[in-house]
Amino acid sequence: MITNDSPHNSPELPRIGGPEFKTHAHERYAELRRRGPIHRVRTADGSLGWLVVGHELAREALAHPKLSKDPEPFADQLRASGRHILLAGSGFGGNMLMADPPEHTRLRRLVSGVFTTQAVERLAPRIEHLAHQLIDDFSGHNSTDLVSSYTTPLPITVISELLGVPEEARADLLAWTRHAMRAPSELQRSGLLALNEYLGGLLRAKRRAPADDLLSRLIAVRDDDAGTLSETELLGTAVILVVAGHETTVNLLGNAVVALLDHPDQARALRDDPGRVPAAVEEFLRYDSPLELTPTRFATEEFRLGGELIRAGETVTVSLTSAGRDAPVEEGADPDELNVLRDRARHVAFGHGIHYCIGAPLARLEGAIALQVLLSRLPTLTWEDPTEPVAWLPAGITRGPVRLRVRFTATGGVRDPEVR
Ligand code: HEM
């Protein structure tokens, strides 16, 4: 999170972020929620800003008309306060996640058709095939780290195939994205620059030799009607689809596996009734949101949020991880408890309002298929060492396990030779 210093500055402000906070995130957020739905906080890198931790207030903030996603008007003020600046000068611009209407509306409309539930449904056989193939690759052993062997390669392969990113570049893309998702820092900046440079080169190559992929289609839009999409916006769209399109899904899968390993009875219930997995994906998103913190929003003018006075130029971030544990559940139920058989888990893990995640249908599909295949192929999945605490990714706005060391016996599963 980046923000200006302000008269609210106080050494006693709650600190969020950092390895200790990440390890005990749910306890720390519960403490904050007990004191109110919004707080002035200091992040691990020393920045100050407002943090929303309650579910209802999260919905209000995510759709608030006085909270802008465009940091450029605030760039000078941020630079003057010595903050690392995510966008200005980093080359990471021209994308819908960091734009307000009307630019946001135009940029979003260009790709929204590609990610509808109907459009992504045709990817299902390929995703299922990839999931089986990944399990085939490690099924000869009886232990693995599922983060490196399953939950990471699946989403990166799916989004790369959709966009047209060659296989040999995917490991680099993954590393650069990890850096890009960290708190504002030199590492984040270098990750974004590397992504920009690589994807800029890839766009030039595809302009010379178009293929049947999303990046080639975006280039055609740009070249056929120069008023539709500027060159910066073309690159910005490519970068945001790569950055937003896989690390979040990696953590959806990782967090769901952590929850299932910690609740074997619920894993059994889903093995007995795999048709319930898609609804369970919503519960996993609520229970441990893969995106812990939203990207920063900027107050365009003074207003009140949850009773607090937000001044023009101040920043507001929403903790989706906290909001999930504050979401309304059935009467008498406890939102801190996982219930994969819940009919309809409510959550804001995909955001709310005009920036609601454009990739949600794809993420839901990948989540459901990956978990169904995993549960059916590895019927005896357990932690390798149940006493070892989960190590959570230590920095940045995402939330997910660093590794998932598991034991299992694999079965043949239901591989379809037609799609191999
Ligand atoms: C489980 C996986 C995912 C989660 C939890 C997630 C979460 C989110 C959230 C919370 C937002 C809104 C951020 C805000 O309001 O500040 C968002 C926006 C976005 N997401 Fe996702 N996302 C996921 C997967 C994907 C995938 C697979 C794609 C790409 C295909 C994608 C592309 C985007 C884009 C382009 C936006 C910006 C939309 C806009 O500004 O209008 N996401 N995502």
Residues whose N, C-alpha, C, O or C-beta is under 5 A from the ligand:
A	BS01	HEM	M96 L97 R108 I240 L241 A244 G245 T248 T249 L252 P290 L291 T294 P295 V348 A349 F350 G351 I354 H355 Y356 C357 I358 G359 A360 L362 A363
